[in-house]
Structure formats: C-alpha cells, structure tokens
C-alpha cells in the first residue's frame, strides 16, 4: 500500500510544474505596448485639432466642405486644373458662408417661434418680415466691433481646418517635403489655439442660425 501512494505522488509532481510555467510568462506579454510612429502621432493630432476647430464654425458650411472636398479634389489627387479650380471655389464659398453666418441673430415672435435675420448697422432685419421690432429693440442688434472681429476669426479658423484636410493638401501639394509636412501640421495647430483663445476671451452674444437660441 505504501508503494502505491508514493507512485501517485511522483506522477503528480511533473503536472504541477507544467501548469506553473505558463503563468510566469503571461505578465511579460501584457506589459509590451507597440510604440506609435511620428506619422501616427501627427494624424491623431490633426484629427483632434480638426474636430475641435470645426465646432467653432457654422455646421452647414463644415458639412458642405467635408462632403464636397473628396469629390472636387478627387480624394486628394487632382488630375487636372479643373479639380484645383473647383477646390478653390469650394474654399471661397465656404469661407464666405462662415463670414456671413456670423452676422445673423434670432428673436422670438408673438407666437413664441424663433425667427432668424441679419444684423445691420440699423438693427435686426428679418427677411420674411414676420417680426417687427421697435426702434429701441432693433438698436440692440446693431453690428458691433465684436461681430466683425468674430467674422474675421471664423475665416481664419476655416482656413486652418482646410489646411488640416488631407484632400486639400494632397490636391495642391501632392508630394510635400518633410519641412512642408511639419509646417502643415504645426502652423495650423498654433493658429487654431490662438483663435480658440480669442473666442474664449471675447465670446459672442449672438444666437446665429448655427447656434442654439438659449437666451429666449
């Protein structure tokens, strides 16, 4: 009987050793993380900057640009002068749209519906004439220096977003040098940070077409 017990104990020892060996190797595999290349870091930085700056622009203009940019630029491969001209027209149209939308505001009519109009040097002009404001009320919506300042900043921000777009860059700079690549990533990022800070320091009180009318 004693001999049989000893044999069973000897048979169990090798199995215990085989189970313990893989457990020591698992933490070493989990601790290893693949390092990101400079290109991946630059792409990640670009997408973060684009997403943040786009929130400062009119939604409609950004959607039009993002939808038509791959089409007009042939996905960043402009094969002819026509593609470049179409891309320039798209950039000009979206920039003007961003500029104009900064001169809009909203007001509630007698039924509680929000009506949008353009601000002028005399006051708020409602296109459909559904709301008539008194001269005193209309004077509160006159164009001021801050409105013009924000309109110019909006154009600058849109240019930065366009420089972040790979389709636009590929259309006009199909084979940029390493210095040009660094400049296209760093310069727009710095300008974007400055513009964001100016928007925070000098906020707009307008409730434009592209913004929620929370004050009403």
Secondary structure as the mmCIF struct_conf table of DSSP 4:
data_model
#
loop_
_struct_conf.conf_type_id
_struct_conf.id
_struct_conf.beg_label_comp_id
_struct_conf.beg_label_asym_id
_struct_conf.beg_label_seq_id
_struct_conf.end_label_comp_id
_struct_conf.end_label_asym_id
_struct_conf.end_label_seq_id
HELX_RH_AL_P HELX_RH_AL_P1 UNK A 2 UNK A 30
TURN_TY1_P TURN_TY1_P1 UNK A 31 UNK A 31
HELX_LH_PP_P HELX_LH_PP_P1 UNK A 34 UNK A 37
HELX_RH_AL_P HELX_RH_AL_P2 UNK A 38 UNK A 54
TURN_TY1_P TURN_TY1_P2 UNK A 55 UNK A 56
BEND BEND1 UNK A 57 UNK A 57
HELX_RH_AL_P HELX_RH_AL_P3 UNK A 59 UNK A 72
TURN_TY1_P TURN_TY1_P3 UNK A 73 UNK A 76
BEND BEND2 UNK A 80 UNK A 80
HELX_RH_AL_P HELX_RH_AL_P4 UNK A 81 UNK A 101
TURN_TY1_P TURN_TY1_P4 UNK A 102 UNK A 103
STRN STRN1 UNK A 104 UNK A 108
TURN_TY1_P TURN_TY1_P5 UNK A 110 UNK A 111
BEND BEND3 UNK A 112 UNK A 112
STRN STRN2 UNK A 114 UNK A 119
BEND BEND4 UNK A 121 UNK A 123
STRN STRN3 UNK A 124 UNK A 126
TURN_TY1_P TURN_TY1_P6 UNK A 127 UNK A 128
HELX_RH_AL_P HELX_RH_AL_P5 UNK A 135 UNK A 139
TURN_TY1_P TURN_TY1_P7 UNK A 140 UNK A 141
HELX_RH_AL_P HELX_RH_AL_P6 UNK A 145 UNK A 164
HELX_RH_AL_P HELX_RH_AL_P7 UNK A 166 UNK A 172
TURN_TY1_P TURN_TY1_P8 UNK A 174 UNK A 175
HELX_RH_AL_P HELX_RH_AL_P8 UNK A 178 UNK A 201
TURN_TY1_P TURN_TY1_P9 UNK A 202 UNK A 202
TURN_TY1_P TURN_TY1_P10 UNK A 209 UNK A 210
BEND BEND5 UNK A 211 UNK A 211
TURN_TY1_P TURN_TY1_P11 UNK A 214 UNK A 215
#
